[in-house]
Amino acid sequence: MVKKYRKTGKRSGLQAITLCISTALVLILLGLVVLTTLAGRNLSAHVRENLVVTLMLEHDMTDSEGNQMCNAVKKSSYIRSINFISKDRALKEATKEMGADPSEFTEGLNPFSPSIEITLNSEYANNDSLRWIAKELKRYPKVTEISYQKDLVEAVNRNLAKIGLAMLTLAVLLTFVSFSLINNTVRLGIYARRFSIHTMKLVGASWGFIRRPFVSRAVVIGLVASLFAIAALGGMSYAMVCYEPDIVTIVSWQDLAITALAVVVFGIVITSICANISVNKFLKMKAGDLYKI
């Protein structure tokens, strides 16, 4: 009898370990989907916020007038950053890039006009918003021209929309696949105890009483599996940061925290739901049907 209990205990422990490992692998996959989706969102915002709108100003605008204009423009809600480039600064930058002073060819006169470079908040970095923003900026005095790369803005937004749709489709597909895999793994663990479930039902135990230990066990396994998955994802993230430090501009610690929380929630919710479904299936079956599956 003691040997029988030991064998049963070893079998149950092995099933729990197998279920934990299988669930952890699936949760790693789900965590990668969540992290990739967040990184894609951040990359989209990063690209849009680095699109530059240039305001060309009249040649006779002084530095003080330019700074006053910058202070007035940056109060707008769509402005992310603003940078005034004076005539002298433009001349120095051109001299550095060309390796020669352009004023030497203009009899000592500075050929450059002052300008203002603006970057927008990501939600305004589209051609529709840029059109009315350009109209509003042209109302300021001494603004001669407003330029931005319309084709680039359109191409960026079009490609980002395609990437976002692809990520959403992938997330939905992998969520369905992950649920199926975890459900099958949990069902196999409960399948081995289907006769115990039927015995408890015969002695008058309620369905809730029978279901409770299986669901509790599944929740514990889901929690442990999610911790293993978080550790694996953390190791992957650390390796990526070591390999490419600039990735922190796209994947922040907040994104990692959201991913970890999502993995824990997925691990607990999916395993508990799968345990409920599997136990209910065996509870509804008659004794003769248990031998046919």
C-alpha positions as CSV (number, residue, x, y, z in Angstrom):
1,M,0.0,0.0,0.0
2,V,2.8,2.4,0.9
3,K,4.6,1.6,-2.4
4,K,1.3,2.3,-4.2
5,Y,1.0,5.7,-2.6
6,R,4.6,6.5,-3.4
7,K,4.1,5.6,-7.0
8,T,0.9,7.7,-7.2
9,G,2.7,10.6,-5.5
10,K,5.7,10.4,-7.9
11,R,3.3,10.2,-10.9
12,S,1.3,13.2,-9.7
13,G,4.5,15.2,-9.0
14,L,5.9,14.3,-12.5
15,Q,2.6,15.4,-14.1
16,A,2.8,18.7,-12.2
17,I,6.4,19.3,-13.3
18,T,5.5,18.5,-16.9
19,L,2.4,20.8,-16.8
20,C,4.5,23.6,-15.2
21,I,7.2,23.3,-17.9
22,S,4.7,23.1,-20.8
23,T,2.7,26.1,-19.4
24,A,5.9,28.1,-18.9
25,L,7.0,27.6,-22.5
26,V,3.6,28.8,-23.7
27,L,3.7,31.8,-21.4
28,I,7.1,32.7,-22.7
29,L,5.6,32.8,-26.2
30,L,2.7,34.9,-25.0
31,G,5.1,37.2,-23.1
32,L,7.1,37.7,-26.3
33,V,4.0,38.7,-28.2
34,V,3.0,41.2,-25.5
35,L,6.5,42.6,-25.3
36,T,6.8,42.8,-29.1
37,T,3.5,44.6,-29.3
38,L,4.5,47.2,-26.7
39,A,7.9,47.6,-28.5
40,G,6.1,48.1,-31.8
41,R,3.9,50.8,-30.3
42,N,6.9,52.6,-28.8
43,L,8.8,52.3,-32.1
44,S,5.8,53.8,-33.9
45,A,5.8,56.7,-31.5
46,H,9.6,57.1,-31.7
47,V,9.6,57.3,-35.5
48,R,6.7,59.7,-35.7
49,E,8.2,62.0,-33.0
50,N,11.4,62.2,-35.0
51,L,9.8,63.6,-38.1
52,V,11.0,67.2,-38.4
53,V,8.9,70.2,-39.5
54,T,11.0,73.2,-40.6
55,L,9.9,76.8,-40.5
56,M,12.0,79.0,-42.7
57,L,12.1,82.6,-41.5
58,E,12.8,86.0,-43.1
59,H,16.5,86.8,-43.4
60,D,16.2,90.0,-41.3
61,M,14.7,88.2,-38.2
62,T,16.9,88.7,-35.1
63,D,17.8,86.1,-32.6
64,S,15.6,87.7,-29.9
65,E,12.6,87.7,-32.3
66,G,13.3,84.1,-33.1
67,N,13.4,83.0,-29.4
68,Q,10.2,84.9,-28.7
69,M,8.5,83.1,-31.5
70,C,9.8,79.8,-30.2
71,N,8.4,80.6,-26.8
72,A,5.0,81.3,-28.3
73,V,4.9,78.3,-30.6
74,K,6.0,75.7,-28.0
75,K,2.8,76.4,-25.9
76,S,0.8,74.5,-28.5
77,S,-0.3,71.1,-27.5
78,Y,1.1,69.4,-30.6
79,I,4.6,70.5,-30.0
80,R,7.1,67.9,-28.6
81,S,10.3,69.9,-29.1
82,I,11.4,73.1,-30.8
83,N,14.8,74.3,-31.8
84,F,15.7,77.8,-33.1
85,I,18.6,77.9,-35.6
86,S,20.0,81.4,-36.0
87,K,21.9,82.6,-39.1
88,D,25.2,82.4,-37.4
89,R,24.6,78.8,-36.2
90,A,23.4,77.8,-39.6
91,L,26.6,79.3,-41.1
92,K,28.8,77.4,-38.6
93,E,27.1,74.1,-39.2
94,A,27.4,74.5,-43.0
95,T,31.1,75.5,-42.7
96,K,31.7,72.4,-40.6
97,E,29.9,70.1,-43.0
98,M,31.4,71.6,-46.2
99,G,34.9,72.2,-44.9
100,A,34.8,75.7,-46.2
101,D,33.1,79.0,-45.3
102,P,30.2,79.7,-47.7
103,S,30.3,83.4,-46.8
104,E,33.7,83.6,-48.7
105,F,31.7,83.2,-51.9
106,T,29.1,85.9,-51.0
107,E,31.5,88.7,-50.2
108,G,31.4,88.1,-46.5
109,L,27.6,88.1,-46.3
110,N,25.8,85.2,-44.5
111,P,23.7,83.5,-47.1
112,F,21.6,81.5,-44.6
113,S,18.3,82.5,-43.1
114,P,17.2,81.6,-39.6
115,S,14.9,78.7,-39.1
116,I,12.9,76.7,-36.5
117,E,12.9,72.9,-36.4
118,I,9.8,71.4,-34.7
119,T,9.1,67.8,-33.8
120,L,5.5,66.8,-33.0
121,N,3.8,64.5,-30.6
122,S,3.2,61.2,-32.2
123,E,-0.6,61.5,-32.6
124,Y,-0.1,64.6,-34.7
125,A,2.5,63.2,-37.1
126,N,0.2,62.5,-40.0
127,N,-0.5,64.5,-43.1
128,D,-4.1,65.5,-42.1
129,S,-2.8,67.1,-38.8
130,L,0.2,68.5,-40.5
131,R,-1.9,70.4,-43.0
132,W,-3.8,72.4,-40.4
133,I,-0.7,72.8,-38.2
134,A,1.1,74.3,-41.2
135,K,-1.7,76.8,-41.7
136,E,-1.6,77.8,-38.1
137,L,2.2,78.2,-38.1
138,K,2.0,80.4,-41.2
139,R,0.1,83.0,-39.3
140,Y,3.2,83.9,-37.3
141,P,5.1,86.9,-38.7
142,K,8.2,86.5,-40.8
143,V,7.5,82.8,-41.6
144,T,8.3,82.4,-45.3
145,E,8.0,78.6,-45.8
146,I,7.0,75.5,-43.9
147,S,8.4,72.2,-45.1
148,Y,8.1,68.6,-44.1
149,Q,8.5,65.3,-46.0
150,K,4.9,64.5,-47.0
151,D,5.8,61.3,-48.8
152,L,7.9,60.1,-45.9
153,V,5.1,60.9,-43.4
154,E,2.6,59.0,-45.5
155,A,4.9,56.0,-46.0
156,V,5.8,55.8,-42.3
157,N,2.2,55.9,-41.2
158,R,1.1,53.4,-43.9
159,N,3.9,50.9,-42.9
160,L,3.3,51.3,-39.2
161,A,-0.4,50.6,-39.7
162,K,0.5,47.4,-41.6
163,I,2.9,46.4,-38.9
164,G,0.3,47.1,-36.2
165,L,-2.3,45.0,-38.0
166,A,0.1,42.1,-38.4
167,M,1.1,42.2,-34.7
168,L,-2.6,42.3,-33.7
169,T,-3.4,39.3,-35.9
170,L,-0.3,37.4,-34.5
171,A,-1.3,38.2,-31.0
172,V,-4.9,36.9,-31.4
173,L,-3.6,33.8,-33.2
174,L,-1.0,33.0,-30.6
175,T,-3.4,33.6,-27.8
176,F,-5.8,31.0,-29.3
177,V,-3.0,28.5,-29.9
178,S,-1.6,29.1,-26.4
179,F,-5.0,28.5,-24.8
180,S,-5.4,25.3,-26.8
181,L,-2.0,24.0,-25.8
182,I,-2.5,24.8,-22.1
183,N,-6.0,23.4,-22.2
184,N,-4.7,20.1,-23.6
185,T,-1.9,19.9,-21.1
186,V,-4.2,20.6,-18.1
187,R,-6.7,18.1,-19.5
188,L,-4.1,15.4,-19.6
189,G,-3.3,16.0,-15.9
190,I,-6.9,15.8,-14.9
191,Y,-7.5,12.8,-17.2
192,A,-5.3,10.6,-15.0
193,R,-7.6,11.3,-12.1
194,R,-11.0,10.9,-13.9
195,F,-11.9,7.9,-11.8
196,S,-11.2,9.7,-8.6
197,I,-13.6,12.5,-9.8
198,H,-16.3,9.9,-10.5
199,T,-15.8,8.2,-7.1
200,M,-16.2,11.6,-5.3
201,K,-19.3,12.2,-7.3
202,L,-20.7,8.8,-6.3
203,V,-20.2,9.5,-2.5
204,G,-22.2,12.7,-2.8
205,A,-19.6,15.4,-3.1
206,S,-20.8,18.6,-4.8
207,W,-19.3,19.6,-8.1
208,G,-17.9,22.7,-6.5
209,F,-16.1,20.7,-3.8
210,I,-14.7,18.3,-6.5
211,R,-13.6,21.1,-8.8
212,R,-12.0,23.2,-6.1
213,P,-8.7,21.2,-5.5
214,F,-8.1,20.8,-9.3
215,V,-8.6,24.6,-9.9
216,S,-6.4,25.5,-6.9
217,R,-3.7,23.2,-8.2
218,A,-3.9,24.6,-11.7
219,V,-3.7,28.2,-10.3
220,V,-0.5,27.3,-8.3
221,I,1.0,25.7,-11.4
222,G,0.0,28.7,-13.5
223,L,1.7,31.0,-11.0
224,V,4.9,29.0,-10.8
225,A,5.0,28.6,-14.6
226,S,4.5,32.4,-15.0
227,L,7.4,33.1,-12.6
228,F,9.7,30.8,-14.7
229,A,8.4,32.5,-17.9
230,I,9.2,36.0,-16.4
231,A,12.7,34.9,-15.4
232,A,13.3,33.6,-19.0
233,L,11.9,36.8,-20.5
234,G,14.0,38.9,-18.1
235,G,17.1,37.0,-19.2
236,M,16.3,37.5,-22.9
237,S,15.7,41.2,-22.3
238,Y,19.0,41.6,-20.4
239,A,20.9,39.8,-23.2
240,M,19.3,42.1,-25.8
241,V,20.2,45.2,-23.8
242,C,23.8,44.0,-23.4
243,Y,24.0,43.3,-27.1
244,E,22.3,46.6,-28.2
245,P,22.1,49.2,-25.4
246,D,20.0,51.6,-27.6
247,I,17.1,49.2,-27.4
248,V,16.1,50.8,-24.1
249,T,14.7,53.7,-26.1
250,I,12.1,51.3,-27.5
251,V,11.6,48.8,-24.6
252,S,11.3,50.5,-21.2
253,W,11.1,49.1,-17.7
254,Q,7.4,49.9,-17.7
255,D,6.9,47.7,-20.7
256,L,8.8,44.9,-19.0
257,A,6.6,45.3,-15.9
258,I,3.4,45.3,-18.0
259,T,4.7,42.1,-19.8
260,A,5.4,40.4,-16.4
261,L,2.0,41.3,-15.1
262,A,0.3,40.0,-18.3
263,V,2.2,36.8,-18.1
264,V,1.1,36.2,-14.5
265,V,-2.5,37.1,-15.3
266,F,-2.5,34.8,-18.4
267,G,-0.9,32.0,-16.4
268,I,-3.4,32.1,-13.6
269,V,-6.5,32.8,-15.7
270,I,-5.9,30.4,-18.5
271,T,-4.9,27.4,-16.3
272,S,-7.9,28.0,-14.0
273,I,-10.3,28.2,-16.9
274,C,-8.9,25.1,-18.5
275,A,-9.1,23.2,-15.2
276,N,-12.8,24.2,-14.8
277,I,-13.6,23.1,-18.4
278,S,-11.7,19.8,-18.0
279,V,-13.2,18.9,-14.6
280,N,-16.7,19.8,-15.8
281,K,-16.3,17.5,-18.8
282,F,-15.5,14.5,-16.6
283,L,-18.2,15.4,-14.1
284,K,-20.8,15.2,-16.9
285,M,-19.6,11.8,-18.1
286,K,-21.1,8.5,-17.0
287,A,-19.0,5.7,-15.6
288,G,-19.1,3.7,-18.8
289,D,-17.9,6.6,-20.8
290,L,-14.7,7.0,-18.7
291,Y,-13.4,3.8,-20.1
292,K,-13.9,4.9,-23.7
293,I,-11.7,7.9,-23.7
